[in-house]
Amino acid sequence: MYFVLGVAHSVLFYVDIVLIAIILLMVGTQVYWWAKTKTDKRIVENDDFAKGLHRGQIVDLRDEAKFTKEHILGARNMPLMQLKMYQDSLRKDMPVYLYDDSMQTALRAANQLKKQGFTEVYVLKGGYSAWDGKKKVSK
């Protein structure tokens, strides 16, 4: 009887440890993304993003359907999965302004472009939903 109770308690102990580890991992991931958006100089506010539109290349990383429905005026569509294929059409000597729905995809794309030698890569803080500038909307 004592042996069965001891095994049950030790199994529950390990289950608790695993659950705590999962929760810590989830919280840690959220804290990491929050801290990254606070300290990353490549993340720009609406005003700075708008100022750069005239001197840079604007890339919409959302899927084609969302892009066709509406997008920032002057942007071209390059979903993340196709970015590597089309990145040769981007000039490395000009700034690149990226946006998506949530910023996470844009941050990944920015890191990818940085590794390929792009020096000025900026991400719209808050993604497309935070944009309050000119948009092209399909009818």
ChimeraX commands (.cxc) that place a marker at each C-alpha (Angstrom):
marker #1 position 0.00,0.00,0.00 radius 0.5
marker #1 position 2.75,2.44,0.93 radius 0.5
marker #1 position 4.62,1.56,-2.26 radius 0.5
marker #1 position 1.58,2.39,-4.47 radius 0.5
marker #1 position 1.05,5.72,-2.72 radius 0.5
marker #1 position 4.75,6.53,-3.05 radius 0.5
marker #1 position 4.69,5.84,-6.80 radius 0.5
marker #1 position 1.55,7.93,-7.26 radius 0.5
marker #1 position 3.09,10.84,-5.37 radius 0.5
marker #1 position 6.33,10.68,-7.36 radius 0.5
marker #1 position 4.44,10.57,-10.67 radius 0.5
marker #1 position 2.38,13.60,-9.63 radius 0.5
marker #1 position 5.57,15.37,-8.60 radius 0.5
marker #1 position 7.06,14.88,-12.10 radius 0.5
marker #1 position 3.80,15.96,-13.76 radius 0.5
marker #1 position 3.88,19.13,-11.66 radius 0.5
marker #1 position 7.49,19.80,-12.68 radius 0.5
marker #1 position 6.65,19.37,-16.38 radius 0.5
marker #1 position 3.60,21.65,-16.12 radius 0.5
marker #1 position 5.64,24.32,-14.33 radius 0.5
marker #1 position 8.32,24.08,-17.02 radius 0.5
marker #1 position 5.72,24.51,-19.79 radius 0.5
marker #1 position 4.20,27.54,-18.06 radius 0.5
marker #1 position 7.63,29.10,-17.54 radius 0.5
marker #1 position 8.46,28.55,-21.21 radius 0.5
marker #1 position 5.22,30.19,-22.33 radius 0.5
marker #1 position 5.69,33.18,-20.02 radius 0.5
marker #1 position 9.34,33.46,-21.01 radius 0.5
marker #1 position 8.44,33.56,-24.70 radius 0.5
marker #1 position 5.94,36.36,-24.11 radius 0.5
marker #1 position 8.44,38.35,-22.04 radius 0.5
marker #1 position 11.09,37.85,-24.73 radius 0.5
marker #1 position 8.83,39.23,-27.50 radius 0.5
marker #1 position 7.71,42.11,-25.29 radius 0.5
marker #1 position 11.31,43.03,-24.44 radius 0.5
marker #1 position 12.41,42.66,-28.05 radius 0.5
marker #1 position 9.78,45.12,-29.25 radius 0.5
marker #1 position 10.81,47.60,-26.52 radius 0.5
marker #1 position 14.56,47.49,-27.23 radius 0.5
marker #1 position 14.78,46.78,-30.94 radius 0.5
marker #1 position 15.72,49.98,-32.80 radius 0.5
marker #1 position 14.38,48.57,-36.06 radius 0.5
marker #1 position 10.81,48.79,-34.83 radius 0.5
marker #1 position 9.40,52.16,-35.81 radius 0.5
marker #1 position 6.23,54.06,-34.97 radius 0.5
marker #1 position 3.64,55.12,-37.55 radius 0.5
marker #1 position 5.19,58.57,-38.08 radius 0.5
marker #1 position 8.71,57.27,-38.72 radius 0.5
marker #1 position 7.37,54.53,-40.98 radius 0.5
marker #1 position 5.40,57.12,-42.98 radius 0.5
marker #1 position 8.49,59.36,-43.34 radius 0.5
marker #1 position 10.49,56.47,-44.73 radius 0.5
marker #1 position 7.94,55.41,-47.33 radius 0.5
marker #1 position 9.18,57.92,-49.88 radius 0.5
marker #1 position 12.81,56.90,-49.62 radius 0.5
marker #1 position 12.50,53.16,-49.11 radius 0.5
marker #1 position 10.94,49.91,-50.25 radius 0.5
marker #1 position 7.69,48.87,-48.57 radius 0.5
marker #1 position 7.01,45.15,-48.24 radius 0.5
marker #1 position 3.70,43.68,-47.11 radius 0.5
marker #1 position 4.35,40.22,-45.67 radius 0.5
marker #1 position 0.68,39.25,-45.36 radius 0.5
marker #1 position -0.92,36.71,-47.68 radius 0.5
marker #1 position -2.02,37.77,-51.15 radius 0.5
marker #1 position -5.75,37.87,-50.33 radius 0.5
marker #1 position -5.26,40.37,-47.50 radius 0.5
marker #1 position -2.89,42.42,-49.64 radius 0.5
marker #1 position -5.36,42.54,-52.53 radius 0.5
marker #1 position -8.17,43.63,-50.21 radius 0.5
marker #1 position -6.14,46.52,-48.76 radius 0.5
marker #1 position -2.54,47.54,-48.15 radius 0.5
marker #1 position -0.30,50.51,-47.47 radius 0.5
marker #1 position -0.08,52.70,-50.54 radius 0.5
marker #1 position 3.09,51.87,-52.49 radius 0.5
marker #1 position 3.70,48.49,-50.87 radius 0.5
marker #1 position 4.48,45.29,-52.73 radius 0.5
marker #1 position 3.38,41.88,-51.55 radius 0.5
marker #1 position 5.99,39.29,-50.53 radius 0.5
marker #1 position 4.65,36.75,-48.05 radius 0.5
marker #1 position 7.38,35.42,-45.75 radius 0.5
marker #1 position 7.43,32.03,-47.48 radius 0.5
marker #1 position 8.21,33.77,-50.79 radius 0.5
marker #1 position 10.56,36.43,-49.43 radius 0.5
marker #1 position 13.71,34.40,-49.98 radius 0.5
marker #1 position 12.66,33.79,-53.57 radius 0.5
marker #1 position 11.97,37.47,-54.30 radius 0.5
marker #1 position 14.55,39.20,-52.09 radius 0.5
marker #1 position 16.79,39.73,-55.13 radius 0.5
marker #1 position 14.22,42.27,-56.35 radius 0.5
marker #1 position 14.96,44.38,-53.25 radius 0.5
marker #1 position 17.86,46.82,-53.31 radius 0.5
marker #1 position 20.35,46.50,-50.47 radius 0.5
marker #1 position 21.34,50.17,-50.76 radius 0.5
marker #1 position 17.82,51.38,-49.92 radius 0.5
marker #1 position 15.89,51.02,-46.64 radius 0.5
marker #1 position 13.31,48.24,-46.45 radius 0.5
marker #1 position 10.08,48.84,-44.50 radius 0.5
marker #1 position 8.24,45.67,-43.48 radius 0.5
marker #1 position 4.80,45.06,-42.06 radius 0.5
marker #1 position 2.44,42.19,-41.41 radius 0.5
marker #1 position -0.51,41.58,-39.10 radius 0.5
marker #1 position 1.29,41.17,-35.79 radius 0.5
marker #1 position 4.99,42.10,-36.16 radius 0.5
marker #1 position 6.30,38.61,-35.40 radius 0.5
marker #1 position 6.50,37.66,-39.07 radius 0.5
marker #1 position 8.02,41.04,-39.89 radius 0.5
marker #1 position 10.70,40.61,-37.21 radius 0.5
marker #1 position 11.61,37.19,-38.60 radius 0.5
marker #1 position 11.76,38.65,-42.11 radius 0.5
marker #1 position 13.92,41.54,-40.86 radius 0.5
marker #1 position 16.39,39.09,-39.33 radius 0.5
marker #1 position 16.43,37.10,-42.55 radius 0.5
marker #1 position 17.16,40.23,-44.62 radius 0.5
marker #1 position 19.85,41.39,-42.18 radius 0.5
marker #1 position 21.62,38.04,-42.61 radius 0.5
marker #1 position 21.52,38.58,-46.39 radius 0.5
marker #1 position 23.31,41.93,-46.10 radius 0.5
marker #1 position 20.48,44.45,-45.90 radius 0.5
marker #1 position 21.58,47.19,-43.52 radius 0.5
marker #1 position 18.46,49.32,-43.10 radius 0.5
marker #1 position 15.44,47.18,-42.30 radius 0.5
marker #1 position 12.51,48.60,-40.34 radius 0.5
marker #1 position 9.32,47.04,-38.95 radius 0.5
marker #1 position 6.02,48.86,-38.40 radius 0.5
marker #1 position 5.19,48.76,-34.69 radius 0.5
marker #1 position 1.82,47.08,-34.16 radius 0.5
marker #1 position 1.64,45.76,-37.73 radius 0.5
marker #1 position -0.88,46.75,-40.38 radius 0.5
marker #1 position -3.72,47.21,-37.90 radius 0.5
marker #1 position -1.76,50.07,-36.28 radius 0.5
marker #1 position -1.23,51.89,-39.58 radius 0.5
marker #1 position -3.13,55.17,-39.84 radius 0.5
marker #1 position -1.62,56.48,-43.07 radius 0.5
marker #1 position -2.68,56.15,-46.71 radius 0.5
marker #1 position -4.07,52.81,-47.81 radius 0.5
marker #1 position -5.08,51.32,-51.12 radius 0.5
marker #1 position -8.44,49.61,-50.70 radius 0.5
marker #1 position -9.99,47.43,-53.41 radius 0.5
marker #1 position -13.56,48.17,-54.37 radius 0.5
marker link #1:1,2 radius 0.2
marker link #1:2,3 radius 0.2
marker link #1:3,4 radius 0.2
marker link #1:4,5 radius 0.2
marker link #1:5,6 radius 0.2
marker link #1:6,7 radius 0.2
marker link #1:7,8 radius 0.2
marker link #1:8,9 radius 0.2
marker link #1:9,10 radius 0.2
marker link #1:10,11 radius 0.2
marker link #1:11,12 radius 0.2
marker link #1:12,13 radius 0.2
marker link #1:13,14 radius 0.2
marker link #1:14,15 radius 0.2
marker link #1:15,16 radius 0.2
marker link #1:16,17 radius 0.2
marker link #1:17,18 radius 0.2
marker link #1:18,19 radius 0.2
marker link #1:19,20 radius 0.2
marker link #1:20,21 radius 0.2
marker link #1:21,22 radius 0.2
marker link #1:22,23 radius 0.2
marker link #1:23,24 radius 0.2
marker link #1:24,25 radius 0.2
marker link #1:25,26 radius 0.2
marker link #1:26,27 radius 0.2
marker link #1:27,28 radius 0.2
marker link #1:28,29 radius 0.2
marker link #1:29,30 radius 0.2
marker link #1:30,31 radius 0.2
marker link #1:31,32 radius 0.2
marker link #1:32,33 radius 0.2
marker link #1:33,34 radius 0.2
marker link #1:34,35 radius 0.2
marker link #1:35,36 radius 0.2
marker link #1:36,37 radius 0.2
marker link #1:37,38 radius 0.2
marker link #1:38,39 radius 0.2
marker link #1:39,40 radius 0.2
marker link #1:40,41 radius 0.2
marker link #1:41,42 radius 0.2
marker link #1:42,43 radius 0.2
marker link #1:43,44 radius 0.2
marker link #1:44,45 radius 0.2
marker link #1:45,46 radius 0.2
marker link #1:46,47 radius 0.2
marker link #1:47,48 radius 0.2
marker link #1:48,49 radius 0.2
marker link #1:49,50 radius 0.2
marker link #1:50,51 radius 0.2
marker link #1:51,52 radius 0.2
marker link #1:52,53 radius 0.2
marker link #1:53,54 radius 0.2
marker link #1:54,55 radius 0.2
marker link #1:55,56 radius 0.2
marker link #1:56,57 radius 0.2
marker link #1:57,58 radius 0.2
marker link #1:58,59 radius 0.2
marker link #1:59,60 radius 0.2
marker link #1:60,61 radius 0.2
marker link #1:61,62 radius 0.2
marker link #1:62,63 radius 0.2
marker link #1:63,64 radius 0.2
marker link #1:64,65 radius 0.2
marker link #1:65,66 radius 0.2
marker link #1:66,67 radius 0.2
marker link #1:67,68 radius 0.2
marker link #1:68,69 radius 0.2
marker link #1:69,70 radius 0.2
marker link #1:70,71 radius 0.2
marker link #1:71,72 radius 0.2
marker link #1:72,73 radius 0.2
marker link #1:73,74 radius 0.2
marker link #1:74,75 radius 0.2
marker link #1:75,76 radius 0.2
marker link #1:76,77 radius 0.2
marker link #1:77,78 radius 0.2
marker link #1:78,79 radius 0.2
marker link #1:79,80 radius 0.2
marker link #1:80,81 radius 0.2
marker link #1:81,82 radius 0.2
marker link #1:82,83 radius 0.2
marker link #1:83,84 radius 0.2
marker link #1:84,85 radius 0.2
marker link #1:85,86 radius 0.2
marker link #1:86,87 radius 0.2
marker link #1:87,88 radius 0.2
marker link #1:88,89 radius 0.2
marker link #1:89,90 radius 0.2
marker link #1:90,91 radius 0.2
marker link #1:91,92 radius 0.2
marker link #1:92,93 radius 0.2
marker link #1:93,94 radius 0.2
marker link #1:94,95 radius 0.2
marker link #1:95,96 radius 0.2
marker link #1:96,97 radius 0.2
marker link #1:97,98 radius 0.2
marker link #1:98,99 radius 0.2
marker link #1:99,100 radius 0.2
marker link #1:100,101 radius 0.2
marker link #1:101,102 radius 0.2
marker link #1:102,103 radius 0.2
marker link #1:103,104 radius 0.2
marker link #1:104,105 radius 0.2
marker link #1:105,106 radius 0.2
marker link #1:106,107 radius 0.2
marker link #1:107,108 radius 0.2
marker link #1:108,109 radius 0.2
marker link #1:109,110 radius 0.2
marker link #1:110,111 radius 0.2
marker link #1:111,112 radius 0.2
marker link #1:112,113 radius 0.2
marker link #1:113,114 radius 0.2
marker link #1:114,115 radius 0.2
marker link #1:115,116 radius 0.2
marker link #1:116,117 radius 0.2
marker link #1:117,118 radius 0.2
marker link #1:118,119 radius 0.2
marker link #1:119,120 radius 0.2
marker link #1:120,121 radius 0.2
marker link #1:121,122 radius 0.2
marker link #1:122,123 radius 0.2
marker link #1:123,124 radius 0.2
marker link #1:124,125 radius 0.2
marker link #1:125,126 radius 0.2
marker link #1:126,127 radius 0.2
marker link #1:127,128 radius 0.2
marker link #1:128,129 radius 0.2
marker link #1:129,130 radius 0.2
marker link #1:130,131 radius 0.2
marker link #1:131,132 radius 0.2
marker link #1:132,133 radius 0.2
marker link #1:133,134 radius 0.2
marker link #1:134,135 radius 0.2
marker link #1:135,136 radius 0.2
marker link #1:136,137 radius 0.2
marker link #1:137,138 radius 0.2
marker link #1:138,139 radius 0.2
view
